[in-house]
């Protein structure tokens, strides 16, 4: 059983916007927080390495004193009760590979977020790599904080996200782990298993549709285009809805009662309307967010390659037609020159789900999936 006490020594891996927000938040709650970044991104934390203090403002506010900031993974995770990975899904495989040889005894690993199947990818890499398994492995459906880094040592947290889908792998650990984490991360909400959580990541339904429908404007604007406020029109909202309906159909086939993406958006605090156009175009949180400057961005590489491809693969496994989703995948591949379907990084097969009966899938997700 996972012990019920809340974690004290917490290693936050990834020093982007979310990682800095999480590290500051748990430090201000009294945890011994450490912040890690890979050496090639050391510029993100140079000032914090010299003096590990984050100045937080917004809904999380105060001077957050960290135990350390480092580019040494072993230093960051040594003796940690909880490891929170706040990295892009594209980096999960690398991080899992590096953690597998250095994981402290008894450590819990939380992917915040899991980016559509991150826990299952970690499980596969841990099995291939060998070494110590985590005491528990879990993922969220979205980041627990909406934030932006400010200067060298600051972070502005605009939202502690509510209704964050959460489950452990195996799911028998979910309740115990939730009891440990909810004081630190109060927005977490229990889901049946990590596959349901994977389908609660709304980004694949949103980002690729907006990117592809606005690509000409995005490339011309060179960073001056507002992704949601200008990029979402009623027609673009209908594309998002078409993809989201296929996500919901996959959920039904798996026995999950999923919210629509705008319903999740409202529950999490990002929007005020459950209409696919109004939710994004008029979001009080999304309004000023700018678009990427090109198609070479995680909105396609991650949300198509690790998200929509997973939808298509699960649809094939379950007999659920996903023509709109597949169409966006093909269009994204034409734009980037990457055959996302062929890569299949998070296909049903790569996630360990292909060929399983309903009962076998249930045991895989609910029982001892590490065996």
C-alpha beads as a LAMMPS data file, in Angstrom:
LAMMPS data file: protein, C-alpha beads

371 atoms
370 bonds

1 atom types
1 bond types

-500.0 500.0 xlo xhi
-500.0 500.0 ylo yhi
-500.0 500.0 zlo zhi

Masses

1 110.0

Atoms # bond

1 1 1 0.000 0.000 0.000
2 1 1 1.096 3.580 -0.686
3 1 1 1.632 5.411 2.632
4 1 1 -0.927 8.116 3.439
5 1 1 1.391 10.925 4.588
6 1 1 1.906 13.766 2.137
7 1 1 5.294 13.849 0.415
8 1 1 7.903 16.200 1.839
9 1 1 10.957 15.931 -0.410
10 1 1 9.744 16.727 -3.917
11 1 1 11.849 16.799 -7.072
12 1 1 10.285 18.796 -9.902
13 1 1 11.790 17.826 -13.246
14 1 1 11.537 20.470 -15.954
15 1 1 12.060 24.185 -15.298
16 1 1 9.614 25.636 -17.789
17 1 1 6.523 27.612 -16.851
18 1 1 4.730 24.687 -15.218
19 1 1 7.765 23.303 -13.436
20 1 1 8.617 26.638 -11.847
21 1 1 5.002 27.099 -10.754
22 1 1 4.787 23.637 -9.194
23 1 1 8.157 23.981 -7.459
24 1 1 7.211 27.381 -6.039
25 1 1 3.794 26.184 -4.899
26 1 1 4.985 23.088 -3.028
27 1 1 7.927 25.013 -1.526
28 1 1 5.569 27.685 -0.206
29 1 1 3.527 24.862 1.343
30 1 1 6.600 23.759 3.285
31 1 1 7.958 20.964 1.112
32 1 1 11.665 20.538 0.468
33 1 1 11.479 21.311 -3.247
34 1 1 14.194 20.738 -5.818
35 1 1 14.088 21.901 -9.429
36 1 1 15.870 20.096 -12.264
37 1 1 16.553 21.057 -15.859
38 1 1 18.591 19.239 -18.484
39 1 1 22.047 20.771 -19.057
40 1 1 21.213 21.905 -22.592
41 1 1 18.401 24.057 -21.145
42 1 1 20.454 25.352 -18.212
43 1 1 19.641 28.944 -19.186
44 1 1 16.186 28.323 -17.686
45 1 1 17.642 28.007 -14.185
46 1 1 21.099 29.633 -14.150
47 1 1 19.973 32.310 -11.698
48 1 1 18.215 29.714 -9.543
49 1 1 21.291 27.484 -9.402
50 1 1 23.205 30.418 -7.921
51 1 1 20.370 31.310 -5.521
52 1 1 17.451 28.819 -5.435
53 1 1 14.631 31.249 -4.721
54 1 1 11.561 31.702 -6.946
55 1 1 9.493 34.867 -6.648
56 1 1 5.908 33.787 -7.275
57 1 1 2.995 36.097 -7.989
58 1 1 -0.674 35.599 -8.748
59 1 1 -2.803 32.881 -7.160
60 1 1 0.437 31.397 -5.795
61 1 1 2.403 34.244 -4.261
62 1 1 5.490 34.588 -2.113
63 1 1 9.209 34.005 -1.946
64 1 1 9.676 30.270 -2.488
65 1 1 12.963 28.935 -1.151
66 1 1 13.980 25.725 -2.918
67 1 1 16.331 23.134 -1.528
68 1 1 18.277 23.357 -4.786
69 1 1 18.096 23.984 -8.517
70 1 1 20.341 21.759 -10.577
71 1 1 21.167 20.218 -13.940
72 1 1 22.243 16.999 -12.191
73 1 1 19.349 14.522 -12.254
74 1 1 20.861 12.302 -9.563
75 1 1 21.191 15.280 -7.217
76 1 1 17.611 16.340 -7.868
77 1 1 15.995 12.976 -7.156
78 1 1 18.233 11.570 -4.402
79 1 1 16.020 10.655 -1.445
80 1 1 12.911 12.221 -3.020
81 1 1 9.494 10.982 -1.867
82 1 1 7.825 12.357 -4.966
83 1 1 9.155 13.088 -8.439
84 1 1 6.927 15.392 -10.494
85 1 1 7.804 15.455 -14.185
86 1 1 6.705 18.745 -15.758
87 1 1 8.196 18.177 -19.198
88 1 1 6.680 17.975 -22.660
89 1 1 5.377 14.574 -23.672
90 1 1 8.025 14.492 -26.393
91 1 1 10.637 14.273 -23.610
92 1 1 8.943 11.512 -21.608
93 1 1 10.793 8.641 -23.248
94 1 1 14.189 10.224 -22.603
95 1 1 13.284 11.081 -19.016
96 1 1 11.981 7.580 -18.309
97 1 1 15.171 6.077 -19.706
98 1 1 17.341 8.287 -17.480
99 1 1 15.191 7.788 -14.376
100 1 1 15.145 4.015 -14.746
101 1 1 18.801 3.759 -13.756
102 1 1 18.670 6.274 -10.903
103 1 1 15.258 6.023 -9.233
104 1 1 15.387 6.279 -5.417
105 1 1 13.816 3.453 -3.406
106 1 1 10.176 4.147 -2.577
107 1 1 9.823 7.123 -4.915
108 1 1 6.542 7.969 -6.594
109 1 1 6.613 9.400 -10.124
110 1 1 3.851 11.785 -11.225
111 1 1 3.681 12.943 -14.840
112 1 1 2.177 16.422 -14.718
113 1 1 0.850 16.212 -17.371
114 1 1 0.874 12.731 -18.895
115 1 1 0.241 14.068 -22.414
116 1 1 -1.982 11.173 -23.557
117 1 1 -0.481 7.967 -22.245
118 1 1 2.720 9.080 -20.567
119 1 1 2.421 6.619 -17.684
120 1 1 2.043 3.728 -20.113
121 1 1 5.098 4.939 -22.036
122 1 1 7.085 5.204 -18.787
123 1 1 5.971 1.713 -17.827
124 1 1 7.232 0.354 -21.168
125 1 1 10.590 2.107 -20.880
126 1 1 11.085 1.002 -17.269
127 1 1 10.383 -2.593 -18.327
128 1 1 12.818 -2.376 -21.256
129 1 1 15.519 -0.600 -19.256
130 1 1 15.277 -2.734 -16.130
131 1 1 16.264 -1.378 -12.749
132 1 1 14.110 -0.222 -9.858
133 1 1 10.394 0.359 -10.413
134 1 1 8.685 3.387 -8.803
135 1 1 6.556 2.770 -5.713
136 1 1 3.732 4.291 -7.755
137 1 1 3.434 5.823 -11.218
138 1 1 0.676 8.288 -12.070
139 1 1 -0.334 10.944 -14.555
140 1 1 -2.584 13.960 -14.836
141 1 1 -4.683 14.945 -17.829
142 1 1 -3.395 18.519 -17.823
143 1 1 -0.906 20.697 -15.972
144 1 1 -1.994 21.555 -12.444
145 1 1 -0.964 25.203 -12.855
146 1 1 -1.420 27.811 -15.585
147 1 1 1.666 29.992 -15.363
148 1 1 4.311 32.002 -17.179
149 1 1 7.917 32.479 -16.136
150 1 1 8.830 36.098 -15.368
151 1 1 12.464 37.082 -15.727
152 1 1 15.265 34.916 -14.371
153 1 1 13.666 33.827 -11.111
154 1 1 10.000 34.727 -11.207
155 1 1 6.752 32.970 -12.125
156 1 1 3.249 34.370 -12.493
157 1 1 0.589 31.771 -11.681
158 1 1 -2.767 32.796 -13.117
159 1 1 -4.666 29.633 -12.242
160 1 1 -4.484 26.627 -9.961
161 1 1 -6.276 24.346 -12.371
162 1 1 -9.385 22.597 -11.086
163 1 1 -10.782 19.210 -12.046
164 1 1 -7.424 17.738 -13.111
165 1 1 -7.944 14.110 -14.164
166 1 1 -5.682 11.781 -12.186
167 1 1 -4.966 8.059 -11.877
168 1 1 -2.122 5.733 -11.006
169 1 1 -0.710 2.743 -12.832
170 1 1 -1.776 0.294 -11.572
171 1 1 -5.086 1.869 -10.562
172 1 1 -5.046 0.011 -7.244
173 1 1 -2.637 2.770 -6.122
174 1 1 -4.894 5.661 -7.161
175 1 1 -6.844 6.219 -3.942
176 1 1 -3.829 5.993 -1.651
177 1 1 -1.759 8.248 -3.853
178 1 1 -4.572 10.771 -4.215
179 1 1 -4.862 10.951 -0.419
180 1 1 -1.150 11.784 -0.256
181 1 1 -1.116 14.370 -3.027
182 1 1 -4.384 16.254 -2.783
183 1 1 -3.230 18.690 -0.091
184 1 1 -0.251 19.624 -2.226
185 1 1 -2.210 19.556 -5.513
186 1 1 -5.867 20.192 -4.583
187 1 1 -7.182 20.194 -8.157
188 1 1 -6.641 16.444 -8.677
189 1 1 -9.756 14.380 -9.411
190 1 1 -9.876 10.590 -9.502
191 1 1 -10.428 8.706 -12.750
192 1 1 -10.826 4.969 -13.331
193 1 1 -7.329 4.407 -14.741
194 1 1 -4.530 6.072 -16.685
195 1 1 -6.166 5.334 -20.035
196 1 1 -9.181 7.404 -19.035
197 1 1 -6.812 10.145 -17.876
198 1 1 -5.044 9.980 -21.248
199 1 1 -8.370 10.678 -22.947
200 1 1 -8.929 13.665 -20.636
201 1 1 -6.063 15.533 -22.282
202 1 1 -7.943 18.022 -24.424
203 1 1 -4.929 19.483 -26.225
204 1 1 -4.962 17.031 -29.179
205 1 1 -8.551 17.985 -29.946
206 1 1 -7.767 21.705 -29.796
207 1 1 -4.238 22.639 -30.832
208 1 1 -3.814 20.810 -34.166
209 1 1 -7.162 22.027 -35.504
210 1 1 -6.385 25.657 -34.674
211 1 1 -2.803 25.393 -35.947
212 1 1 -3.715 23.851 -39.278
213 1 1 -6.729 26.084 -39.900
214 1 1 -4.639 29.220 -39.233
215 1 1 -1.246 28.184 -40.564
216 1 1 -1.022 30.919 -43.201
217 1 1 -1.854 33.657 -40.706
218 1 1 0.459 32.130 -38.088
219 1 1 3.442 31.963 -40.430
220 1 1 2.890 35.503 -41.733
221 1 1 2.354 37.052 -38.286
222 1 1 5.712 35.790 -36.943
223 1 1 4.577 35.697 -33.324
224 1 1 1.949 38.456 -33.347
225 1 1 -1.085 36.196 -33.901
226 1 1 -3.328 35.444 -30.913
227 1 1 -3.820 31.693 -31.017
228 1 1 -7.292 31.452 -29.489
229 1 1 -8.763 34.952 -29.709
230 1 1 -7.958 35.301 -33.424
231 1 1 -7.508 31.663 -34.367
232 1 1 -10.852 30.268 -33.242
233 1 1 -13.838 31.174 -35.401
234 1 1 -17.169 29.318 -35.508
235 1 1 -15.820 27.165 -38.355
236 1 1 -12.621 26.310 -36.503
237 1 1 -14.741 25.498 -33.461
238 1 1 -16.630 22.970 -35.579
239 1 1 -13.354 21.257 -36.543
240 1 1 -12.415 21.007 -32.863
241 1 1 -15.854 19.594 -32.104
242 1 1 -15.610 16.991 -34.879
243 1 1 -12.332 15.657 -33.482
244 1 1 -13.624 15.839 -29.923
245 1 1 -16.708 13.781 -30.828
246 1 1 -14.395 11.010 -32.019
247 1 1 -12.468 11.198 -28.727
248 1 1 -15.768 10.872 -26.864
249 1 1 -16.760 7.873 -29.012
250 1 1 -13.510 6.130 -28.080
251 1 1 -14.331 6.829 -24.446
252 1 1 -17.779 5.266 -24.806
253 1 1 -16.247 2.154 -26.386
254 1 1 -13.920 1.864 -23.382
255 1 1 -16.704 2.422 -20.857
256 1 1 -15.666 5.932 -19.776
257 1 1 -18.036 8.875 -19.297
258 1 1 -15.867 11.690 -20.608
259 1 1 -16.693 15.385 -20.575
260 1 1 -16.628 17.320 -23.810
261 1 1 -13.465 19.388 -24.140
262 1 1 -15.278 22.699 -23.470
263 1 1 -16.908 21.143 -20.384
264 1 1 -13.442 20.238 -19.105
265 1 1 -12.250 23.735 -19.960
266 1 1 -14.977 25.289 -17.807
267 1 1 -14.476 22.819 -14.937
268 1 1 -10.742 23.548 -14.912
269 1 1 -11.246 27.313 -14.810
270 1 1 -10.045 28.156 -18.312
271 1 1 -13.391 29.040 -19.887
272 1 1 -16.933 30.172 -19.167
273 1 1 -18.889 28.556 -22.020
274 1 1 -19.330 24.943 -23.127
275 1 1 -19.769 26.009 -26.755
276 1 1 -16.827 24.955 -28.927
277 1 1 -16.413 28.455 -30.371
278 1 1 -17.227 30.617 -27.352
279 1 1 -15.112 28.540 -24.967
280 1 1 -11.804 29.186 -26.711
281 1 1 -12.347 32.427 -28.614
282 1 1 -13.577 34.263 -25.522
283 1 1 -11.681 32.539 -22.736
284 1 1 -10.572 35.007 -20.039
285 1 1 -7.387 32.952 -19.588
286 1 1 -6.483 32.210 -23.213
287 1 1 -7.169 35.659 -24.688
288 1 1 -3.620 37.019 -24.866
289 1 1 -1.806 33.754 -25.627
290 1 1 0.213 34.091 -28.830
291 1 1 0.603 31.502 -31.562
292 1 1 3.825 29.670 -32.367
293 1 1 5.804 31.219 -35.202
294 1 1 5.853 28.081 -37.360
295 1 1 4.535 24.539 -37.701
296 1 1 7.697 23.217 -36.046
297 1 1 6.049 23.171 -32.635
298 1 1 4.694 20.800 -30.017
299 1 1 1.129 21.753 -30.990
300 1 1 1.719 19.460 -33.961
301 1 1 4.665 17.249 -32.985
302 1 1 3.188 16.348 -29.585
303 1 1 -0.539 16.858 -29.946
304 1 1 -0.626 14.994 -33.256
305 1 1 2.292 12.593 -32.824
306 1 1 1.476 11.628 -29.234
307 1 1 -2.218 12.523 -29.166
308 1 1 -4.236 12.242 -32.357
309 1 1 -2.199 9.223 -33.454
310 1 1 -3.224 7.549 -30.193
311 1 1 -6.884 8.334 -30.923
312 1 1 -6.608 6.787 -34.396
313 1 1 -4.835 3.712 -33.053
314 1 1 -7.328 3.200 -30.231
315 1 1 -10.161 3.689 -32.713
316 1 1 -8.748 0.948 -34.936
317 1 1 -8.390 -1.352 -31.918
318 1 1 -11.964 -0.711 -30.773
319 1 1 -13.704 -0.489 -34.143
320 1 1 -14.438 3.241 -33.727
321 1 1 -14.180 5.255 -36.943
322 1 1 -12.088 8.440 -36.597
323 1 1 -12.080 10.011 -40.088
324 1 1 -11.748 13.647 -38.954
325 1 1 -8.930 12.821 -36.577
326 1 1 -7.124 10.795 -39.220
327 1 1 -7.583 13.647 -41.685
328 1 1 -5.875 16.105 -39.332
329 1 1 -3.026 13.645 -38.781
330 1 1 -2.506 13.317 -42.535
331 1 1 -2.657 17.088 -43.006
332 1 1 -0.165 17.679 -40.186
333 1 1 2.148 15.103 -41.752
334 1 1 1.952 16.938 -45.085
335 1 1 2.823 20.228 -43.383
336 1 1 5.748 18.958 -41.290
337 1 1 7.050 16.154 -43.500
338 1 1 6.763 13.730 -40.570
339 1 1 4.733 10.535 -40.983
340 1 1 3.160 10.622 -37.528
341 1 1 1.080 7.497 -38.066
342 1 1 4.105 5.507 -39.144
343 1 1 6.129 6.731 -36.157
344 1 1 3.285 5.652 -33.856
345 1 1 5.121 6.575 -30.670
346 1 1 1.998 6.116 -28.559
347 1 1 0.031 3.667 -30.635
348 1 1 -2.069 1.070 -28.830
349 1 1 0.686 -1.463 -29.494
350 1 1 3.446 0.751 -28.080
351 1 1 1.331 1.426 -25.004
352 1 1 0.848 -2.292 -24.400
353 1 1 -2.884 -2.302 -25.153
354 1 1 -3.126 -3.975 -28.560
355 1 1 -4.519 -7.486 -28.680
356 1 1 -5.918 -7.414 -25.141
357 1 1 -9.464 -8.506 -24.422
358 1 1 -11.642 -6.191 -22.331
359 1 1 -10.903 -8.297 -19.248
360 1 1 -7.166 -8.387 -19.964
361 1 1 -7.087 -4.627 -20.520
362 1 1 -8.879 -4.119 -17.207
363 1 1 -6.322 -6.277 -15.384
364 1 1 -3.448 -4.512 -17.152
365 1 1 -4.659 -1.080 -16.041
366 1 1 -6.163 -1.945 -12.669
367 1 1 -3.889 -4.702 -11.425
368 1 1 -0.165 -5.190 -11.259
369 1 1 0.798 -3.666 -14.606
370 1 1 4.467 -3.844 -13.745
371 1 1 4.510 -7.615 -13.958

Bonds

1 1 1 2
2 1 2 3
3 1 3 4
4 1 4 5
5 1 5 6
6 1 6 7
7 1 7 8
8 1 8 9
9 1 9 10
10 1 10 11
11 1 11 12
12 1 12 13
13 1 13 14
14 1 14 15
15 1 15 16
16 1 16 17
17 1 17 18
18 1 18 19
19 1 19 20
20 1 20 21
21 1 21 22
22 1 22 23
23 1 23 24
24 1 24 25
25 1 25 26
26 1 26 27
27 1 27 28
28 1 28 29
29 1 29 30
30 1 30 31
31 1 31 32
32 1 32 33
33 1 33 34
34 1 34 35
35 1 35 36
36 1 36 37
37 1 37 38
38 1 38 39
39 1 39 40
40 1 40 41
41 1 41 42
42 1 42 43
43 1 43 44
44 1 44 45
45 1 45 46
46 1 46 47
47 1 47 48
48 1 48 49
49 1 49 50
50 1 50 51
51 1 51 52
52 1 52 53
53 1 53 54
54 1 54 55
55 1 55 56
56 1 56 57
57 1 57 58
58 1 58 59
59 1 59 60
60 1 60 61
61 1 61 62
62 1 62 63
63 1 63 64
64 1 64 65
65 1 65 66
66 1 66 67
67 1 67 68
68 1 68 69
69 1 69 70
70 1 70 71
71 1 71 72
72 1 72 73
73 1 73 74
74 1 74 75
75 1 75 76
76 1 76 77
77 1 77 78
78 1 78 79
79 1 79 80
80 1 80 81
81 1 81 82
82 1 82 83
83 1 83 84
84 1 84 85
85 1 85 86
86 1 86 87
87 1 87 88
88 1 88 89
89 1 89 90
90 1 90 91
91 1 91 92
92 1 92 93
93 1 93 94
94 1 94 95
95 1 95 96
96 1 96 97
97 1 97 98
98 1 98 99
99 1 99 100
100 1 100 101
101 1 101 102
102 1 102 103
103 1 103 104
104 1 104 105
105 1 105 106
106 1 106 107
107 1 107 108
108 1 108 109
109 1 109 110
110 1 110 111
111 1 111 112
112 1 112 113
113 1 113 114
114 1 114 115
115 1 115 116
116 1 116 117
117 1 117 118
118 1 118 119
119 1 119 120
120 1 120 121
121 1 121 122
122 1 122 123
123 1 123 124
124 1 124 125
125 1 125 126
126 1 126 127
127 1 127 128
128 1 128 129
129 1 129 130
130 1 130 131
131 1 131 132
132 1 132 133
133 1 133 134
134 1 134 135
135 1 135 136
136 1 136 137
137 1 137 138
138 1 138 139
139 1 139 140
140 1 140 141
141 1 141 142
142 1 142 143
143 1 143 144
144 1 144 145
145 1 145 146
146 1 146 147
147 1 147 148
148 1 148 149
149 1 149 150
150 1 150 151
151 1 151 152
152 1 152 153
153 1 153 154
154 1 154 155
155 1 155 156
156 1 156 157
157 1 157 158
158 1 158 159
159 1 159 160
160 1 160 161
161 1 161 162
162 1 162 163
163 1 163 164
164 1 164 165
165 1 165 166
166 1 166 167
167 1 167 168
168 1 168 169
169 1 169 170
170 1 170 171
171 1 171 172
172 1 172 173
173 1 173 174
174 1 174 175
175 1 175 176
176 1 176 177
177 1 177 178
178 1 178 179
179 1 179 180
180 1 180 181
181 1 181 182
182 1 182 183
183 1 183 184
184 1 184 185
185 1 185 186
186 1 186 187
187 1 187 188
188 1 188 189
189 1 189 190
190 1 190 191
191 1 191 192
192 1 192 193
193 1 193 194
194 1 194 195
195 1 195 196
196 1 196 197
197 1 197 198
198 1 198 199
199 1 199 200
200 1 200 201
201 1 201 202
202 1 202 203
203 1 203 204
204 1 204 205
205 1 205 206
206 1 206 207
207 1 207 208
208 1 208 209
209 1 209 210
210 1 210 211
211 1 211 212
212 1 212 213
213 1 213 214
214 1 214 215
215 1 215 216
216 1 216 217
217 1 217 218
218 1 218 219
219 1 219 220
220 1 220 221
221 1 221 222
222 1 222 223
223 1 223 224
224 1 224 225
225 1 225 226
226 1 226 227
227 1 227 228
228 1 228 229
229 1 229 230
230 1 230 231
231 1 231 232
232 1 232 233
233 1 233 234
234 1 234 235
235 1 235 236
236 1 236 237
237 1 237 238
238 1 238 239
239 1 239 240
240 1 240 241
241 1 241 242
242 1 242 243
243 1 243 244
244 1 244 245
245 1 245 246
246 1 246 247
247 1 247 248
248 1 248 249
249 1 249 250
250 1 250 251
251 1 251 252
252 1 252 253
253 1 253 254
254 1 254 255
255 1 255 256
256 1 256 257
257 1 257 258
258 1 258 259
259 1 259 260
260 1 260 261
261 1 261 262
262 1 262 263
263 1 263 264
264 1 264 265
265 1 265 266
266 1 266 267
267 1 267 268
268 1 268 269
269 1 269 270
270 1 270 271
271 1 271 272
272 1 272 273
273 1 273 274
274 1 274 275
275 1 275 276
276 1 276 277
277 1 277 278
278 1 278 279
279 1 279 280
280 1 280 281
281 1 281 282
282 1 282 283
283 1 283 284
284 1 284 285
285 1 285 286
286 1 286 287
287 1 287 288
288 1 288 289
289 1 289 290
290 1 290 291
291 1 291 292
292 1 292 293
293 1 293 294
294 1 294 295
295 1 295 296
296 1 296 297
297 1 297 298
298 1 298 299
299 1 299 300
300 1 300 301
301 1 301 302
302 1 302 303
303 1 303 304
304 1 304 305
305 1 305 306
306 1 306 307
307 1 307 308
308 1 308 309
309 1 309 310
310 1 310 311
311 1 311 312
312 1 312 313
313 1 313 314
314 1 314 315
315 1 315 316
316 1 316 317
317 1 317 318
318 1 318 319
319 1 319 320
320 1 320 321
321 1 321 322
322 1 322 323
323 1 323 324
324 1 324 325
325 1 325 326
326 1 326 327
327 1 327 328
328 1 328 329
329 1 329 330
330 1 330 331
331 1 331 332
332 1 332 333
333 1 333 334
334 1 334 335
335 1 335 336
336 1 336 337
337 1 337 338
338 1 338 339
339 1 339 340
340 1 340 341
341 1 341 342
342 1 342 343
343 1 343 344
344 1 344 345
345 1 345 346
346 1 346 347
347 1 347 348
348 1 348 349
349 1 349 350
350 1 350 351
351 1 351 352
352 1 352 353
353 1 353 354
354 1 354 355
355 1 355 356
356 1 356 357
357 1 357 358
358 1 358 359
359 1 359 360
360 1 360 361
361 1 361 362
362 1 362 363
363 1 363 364
364 1 364 365
365 1 365 366
366 1 366 367
367 1 367 368
368 1 368 369
369 1 369 370
370 1 370 371
